[in-house]
Amino acid sequence: MIDLRSDTVTRPSQAMLAAMTAAETGDDVWGDDPTVIKLQATLAERTGKEAGLFFPSGTQSNLAALMAHCARGDEYVVGQHAHTYKYEGGGAAVLGSIQPQPIENASDGSLPLDKIAAAIKPIDNHFARTRLLALENTIGGKVLPASYVAQATQLARDRGLATHLDGARVFNAAVASDKPVGELCAPFDSVSICFSKGLGAPVGSVLVGSKALIEVASRWRKVLGGGMRQSGVLAAACLHALDHHVDGLARDHDNAAHLAAGLAQIDGLEVQSLATNMVFARIPDAHCASLEAFLKERGILTQMLYASRFVTHRDVSRDDIDAVIRAMKDYFAR
């Protein structure tokens, strides 16, 4: 099957599986798994942070970061379309007793600076204490402009807020903008980086930040059920991805651009091409279910019902993209 539903569907390569099999392990709850230690140190160095912490998922990594920054009854400012607000089950509110203050995202994925400023509450017993600004890069396949990130994080600092980046696809952002990942992470107090999307690992995220913040997050990881034992088997996959899969993201981006160009040739189809590995197409509601079924019959998996999004990744080739374009043209030519 050609699976364009998400870049989370990637499967570990044989070389990655070999690295996992050969991993040296210990008990990470005791802090003595050498492969986990190496992964955490490597990510901290690459992102310019003091320390890192390995998590089973990006959702848990983000939540532990929010709980490390915010106490019960505090508030964080976040985008309406941000993963931490919209797609992580309301965990900040449900498990962290942290109030989200959502702001409508601008068309480029950013949060307007004037709206951020207006959302920050005064110090008054009537209000939740605004403690944190959370951004996402990439968001909806879009790379946040570096100049905007600098302004937004400076605004946060000037108003006494900490900053967190949901950097699930921050390596996509780094490759697309031709900037070191450390440069993209530098403005933030904490960053969550996911390995089970475009980087192709089966599981795992790393939270990076100051030693003090990571120490607090480590306690919350345990409370949230994220303490793992011989997790070096998983960390080895992430280390392999760092060494061998980052450069391949550029190919995924090229394949997405090729797909967008092909879909744009179909009359009546509005296509949005982005700088990374996602293509969005406006599919008429009447066609969503039938088009999804049509493509599935031809060995192509998509998700049309909640978002007509096509996501390229390391398990999708240029020939696969051409097959998708042909199938889409066949459907709309009927």
C-alpha positions as CSV (number, residue, x, y, z in Angstrom):
1,M,0.0,0.0,0.0
2,I,1.0,3.6,-0.7
3,D,0.2,5.2,2.7
4,L,-0.2,9.0,2.6
5,R,-2.3,9.3,5.8
6,S,0.7,10.5,7.9
7,D,4.4,10.3,8.3
8,T,3.7,8.3,11.5
9,V,3.1,5.2,9.4
10,T,6.7,4.7,8.5
11,R,8.3,1.3,9.4
12,P,11.8,0.8,10.8
13,S,14.3,-0.1,8.2
14,Q,16.4,-3.3,8.5
15,A,19.4,-1.2,9.5
16,M,17.4,0.4,12.2
17,L,16.1,-2.9,13.5
18,A,19.7,-4.1,13.6
19,A,20.7,-1.1,15.6
20,M,17.8,-1.8,18.0
21,T,18.8,-5.5,18.4
22,A,22.4,-4.5,19.2
23,A,21.6,-1.8,21.7
24,E,23.3,-1.8,25.0
25,T,20.6,-1.4,27.7
26,G,20.1,-0.7,31.4
27,D,17.2,0.4,33.5
28,D,16.2,3.9,32.5
29,V,14.0,4.5,35.6
30,W,17.3,4.1,37.5
31,G,19.0,6.3,35.0
32,D,21.5,3.8,33.9
33,D,20.5,2.9,30.3
34,P,23.6,3.9,28.3
35,T,21.8,4.2,25.0
36,V,19.1,6.4,26.4
37,I,21.8,8.5,28.1
38,K,23.6,8.9,24.8
39,L,20.4,9.9,22.9
40,Q,19.5,12.5,25.5
41,A,23.0,14.0,25.5
42,T,23.1,14.0,21.7
43,L,19.8,15.8,21.4
44,A,20.8,18.3,24.1
45,E,24.0,19.1,22.2
46,R,22.4,19.4,18.8
47,T,19.7,21.7,20.1
48,G,22.0,23.8,22.3
49,K,20.2,22.8,25.6
50,E,21.6,21.6,28.9
51,A,19.7,18.3,29.1
52,G,17.3,15.9,27.4
53,L,14.7,13.4,28.5
54,F,13.4,10.4,26.5
55,F,9.6,9.8,26.3
56,P,7.5,7.2,24.7
57,S,5.4,9.8,22.8
58,G,5.3,13.4,21.8
59,T,2.0,13.8,23.5
60,Q,3.5,12.8,26.8
61,S,6.6,14.9,26.2
62,N,4.6,18.0,25.5
63,L,2.4,17.4,28.6
64,A,5.3,16.9,30.9
65,A,6.8,20.1,29.6
66,L,3.6,22.0,30.2
67,M,3.4,20.6,33.7
68,A,7.1,21.5,34.4
69,H,6.5,25.1,33.3
70,C,3.0,25.6,34.8
71,A,1.5,24.8,38.2
72,R,-2.1,23.8,39.0
73,G,-4.4,26.7,38.0
74,D,-1.8,28.4,35.7
75,E,-2.4,29.1,32.0
76,Y,-0.6,28.7,28.8
77,V,-1.1,30.6,25.5
78,V,-1.5,28.4,22.5
79,G,-2.8,28.3,19.0
80,Q,-6.3,27.0,18.2
81,H,-4.8,24.5,15.7
82,A,-1.8,23.5,17.8
83,H,-1.3,19.9,18.6
84,T,-0.9,20.5,22.3
85,Y,-4.3,22.1,22.4
86,K,-6.4,20.4,19.7
87,Y,-5.1,16.9,19.2
88,E,-3.7,15.7,22.6
89,G,-7.0,14.9,24.4
90,G,-7.0,18.1,26.5
91,G,-4.3,16.6,28.6
92,A,-3.0,19.9,30.0
93,A,-6.4,20.6,31.5
94,V,-7.4,17.1,32.3
95,L,-4.2,15.9,33.9
96,G,-2.2,19.0,34.6
97,S,-5.0,21.4,35.8
98,I,-3.5,23.9,33.4
99,Q,-5.9,26.3,31.6
100,P,-5.2,26.7,27.9
101,Q,-5.8,30.2,26.4
102,P,-6.2,29.4,22.7
103,I,-5.6,32.0,20.0
104,E,-6.7,31.7,16.3
105,N,-3.7,30.9,14.2
106,A,-2.9,33.3,11.3
107,S,-2.7,31.8,7.8
108,D,1.1,31.2,8.1
109,G,0.6,29.3,11.4
110,S,1.8,32.0,13.6
111,L,-0.1,33.6,16.5
112,P,-0.5,37.4,16.0
113,L,1.7,39.3,18.5
114,D,-1.1,41.7,19.5
115,K,-3.3,38.7,20.3
116,I,-0.6,37.1,22.4
117,A,-0.1,40.3,24.3
118,A,-3.9,40.8,24.8
119,A,-4.3,37.2,26.1
120,I,-1.7,37.6,28.9
121,K,-3.6,38.0,32.2
122,P,-2.8,40.7,34.8
123,I,-1.7,39.5,38.2
124,D,-5.0,39.4,39.9
125,N,-6.8,36.7,41.9
126,H,-9.6,36.7,39.4
127,F,-7.4,35.2,36.7
128,A,-5.3,32.2,36.0
129,R,-1.6,33.1,36.0
130,T,-0.3,33.2,32.4
131,R,3.0,31.3,32.6
132,L,3.9,30.0,29.2
133,L,3.7,30.6,25.4
134,A,3.6,27.4,23.4
135,L,4.3,27.4,19.6
136,E,4.6,24.6,17.1
137,N,7.1,24.2,14.2
138,T,6.2,23.0,11.7
139,I,2.4,23.6,12.0
140,G,0.2,22.2,9.3
141,G,3.3,21.6,7.3
142,K,4.3,25.3,7.5
143,V,7.6,26.5,8.9
144,L,7.2,29.4,11.2
145,P,9.3,32.4,10.0
146,A,12.4,32.9,12.1
147,S,11.8,36.6,12.4
148,Y,8.3,35.9,13.9
149,V,9.7,33.3,16.3
150,A,12.2,35.8,17.6
151,Q,9.6,38.5,18.1
152,A,7.1,36.1,19.8
153,T,9.6,34.6,22.2
154,Q,11.0,38.1,23.0
155,L,7.4,39.3,23.8
156,A,7.0,36.3,26.1
157,R,10.2,36.9,27.9
158,D,9.4,40.6,28.3
159,R,6.1,39.7,29.9
160,G,7.7,37.1,32.2
161,L,6.5,34.0,30.3
162,A,8.5,30.8,29.6
163,T,8.4,29.4,26.0
164,H,7.9,25.9,24.8
165,L,8.2,24.6,21.2
166,D,6.2,21.5,20.0
167,G,9.0,20.6,17.6
168,A,7.5,17.3,16.5
169,R,8.7,18.0,13.0
170,V,11.4,20.5,13.8
171,F,14.0,18.6,11.7
172,N,11.6,19.1,8.7
173,A,11.6,22.8,9.5
174,A,15.4,22.8,9.8
175,V,15.9,21.0,6.4
176,A,13.2,23.2,4.7
177,S,14.7,26.4,6.0
178,D,18.4,25.3,5.6
179,K,19.1,26.2,9.2
180,P,20.7,24.1,12.0
181,V,18.1,22.6,14.3
182,G,19.9,24.3,17.2
183,E,19.2,27.7,15.7
184,L,15.4,26.9,15.5
185,C,15.4,25.7,19.1
186,A,17.5,28.5,20.6
187,P,14.7,30.9,21.3
188,F,12.7,28.4,23.4
189,D,13.1,27.2,27.0
190,S,12.0,23.7,26.1
191,V,11.5,21.8,22.9
192,S,9.8,18.4,22.3
193,I,11.2,16.5,19.3
194,C,9.5,13.5,17.9
195,F,11.2,10.6,16.1
196,S,8.2,8.5,15.0
197,K,7.2,10.8,12.2
198,G,9.4,11.7,9.3
199,L,12.5,10.4,11.0
200,G,11.1,6.9,10.8
201,A,11.6,5.5,14.3
202,P,8.8,3.2,15.7
203,V,8.4,5.2,18.9
204,G,10.0,8.0,20.9
205,S,10.3,11.7,21.6
206,V,12.9,13.7,23.5
207,L,12.3,16.8,25.6
208,V,15.2,19.2,25.8
209,G,15.7,22.2,28.1
210,S,17.6,23.3,31.2
211,K,18.8,20.8,33.7
212,A,16.4,22.2,36.3
213,L,13.4,22.0,33.9
214,I,14.3,18.4,32.8
215,E,14.6,17.4,36.5
216,V,11.0,18.5,37.1
217,A,9.8,17.0,33.8
218,S,11.4,13.7,34.8
219,R,9.2,13.5,37.9
220,W,6.1,14.2,35.8
221,R,7.2,11.6,33.3
222,K,7.1,9.0,36.1
223,V,3.7,10.3,37.3
224,L,2.3,10.1,33.7
225,G,3.4,6.5,33.3
226,G,6.3,7.3,31.0
227,G,9.1,5.6,33.0
228,M,10.5,2.8,30.9
229,R,13.1,0.1,31.8
230,Q,15.4,-1.2,29.0
231,S,14.3,1.5,26.7
232,G,17.7,1.7,25.0
233,V,16.2,-0.7,22.5
234,L,13.9,2.2,21.4
235,A,16.5,5.0,21.9
236,A,18.8,3.1,19.5
237,A,16.2,3.6,16.8
238,C,16.1,7.3,17.4
239,L,20.0,7.5,17.3
240,H,20.0,5.6,14.0
241,A,17.4,8.1,12.7
242,L,19.5,11.0,13.7
243,D,22.6,9.6,11.9
244,H,20.9,8.3,8.8
245,H,17.4,9.8,8.2
246,V,17.6,13.5,8.6
247,D,19.0,14.2,5.1
248,G,16.2,12.1,3.6
249,L,13.7,14.6,4.7
250,A,14.6,16.8,1.7
251,R,13.5,14.0,-0.6
252,D,10.2,13.8,1.2
253,H,9.8,17.6,0.7
254,D,10.6,17.2,-3.0
255,N,8.1,14.4,-3.4
256,A,5.4,16.6,-1.7
257,A,6.1,19.4,-4.2
258,H,5.9,17.0,-7.1
259,L,2.6,15.7,-5.8
260,A,1.2,19.2,-5.4
261,A,2.2,20.1,-9.0
262,G,0.5,16.9,-10.3
263,L,-2.7,17.5,-8.3
264,A,-2.8,21.1,-9.4
265,Q,-3.3,19.9,-13.0
266,I,-6.8,18.5,-12.0
267,D,-9.5,20.9,-12.9
268,G,-11.5,22.2,-10.0
269,L,-9.0,21.0,-7.4
270,E,-7.6,23.6,-5.1
271,V,-4.1,22.5,-3.9
272,Q,-1.9,24.1,-1.3
273,S,1.8,23.2,-1.6
274,L,3.9,23.8,1.5
275,A,7.7,23.9,2.1
276,T,7.8,20.5,3.8
277,N,6.2,17.1,3.4
278,M,2.5,17.9,3.4
279,V,0.1,18.7,0.6
280,F,-3.5,19.9,1.3
281,A,-6.2,19.7,-1.3
282,R,-9.7,21.1,-1.1
283,I,-11.9,18.1,-1.9
284,P,-15.7,18.7,-2.3
285,D,-17.5,17.1,0.6
286,A,-19.6,15.0,-1.8
287,H,-16.4,13.3,-3.1
288,C,-14.4,12.7,0.1
289,A,-15.7,9.2,1.0
290,S,-15.9,7.9,-2.6
291,L,-12.5,9.3,-3.5
292,E,-11.0,7.7,-0.4
293,A,-12.6,4.3,-1.3
294,F,-11.5,4.7,-5.0
295,L,-7.9,5.3,-4.0
296,K,-7.9,2.4,-1.5
297,E,-9.0,0.0,-4.2
298,R,-5.9,1.0,-6.1
299,G,-3.6,0.5,-3.1
300,I,-3.5,4.1,-1.9
301,L,-4.4,5.0,1.7
302,T,-5.5,8.6,2.4
303,Q,-7.6,10.4,5.1
304,M,-10.2,12.6,3.4
305,L,-12.9,12.9,6.0
306,Y,-11.3,15.3,8.5
307,A,-8.5,16.8,6.5
308,S,-7.7,16.3,2.8
309,R,-4.0,16.0,3.6
310,F,-1.4,14.0,1.8
311,V,1.8,13.3,3.8
312,T,5.0,12.1,2.1
313,H,7.7,10.2,4.1
314,R,10.6,7.8,3.7
315,D,8.4,4.8,2.7
316,V,7.0,6.7,-0.3
317,S,8.9,6.8,-3.5
318,R,8.7,9.2,-6.5
319,D,7.1,6.3,-8.5
320,D,4.5,6.0,-5.7
321,I,3.7,9.7,-6.0
322,D,3.3,9.4,-9.8
323,A,0.9,6.5,-9.2
324,V,-1.2,8.7,-6.8
325,I,-1.3,11.5,-9.3
326,R,-2.6,9.1,-12.0
327,A,-5.2,7.6,-9.7
328,M,-6.4,11.1,-8.7
329,K,-6.7,12.1,-12.4
330,D,-8.6,8.9,-13.2
331,Y,-11.1,9.6,-10.4
332,F,-11.9,13.1,-11.5
333,A,-11.9,12.3,-15.2
334,R,-14.9,9.9,-14.6
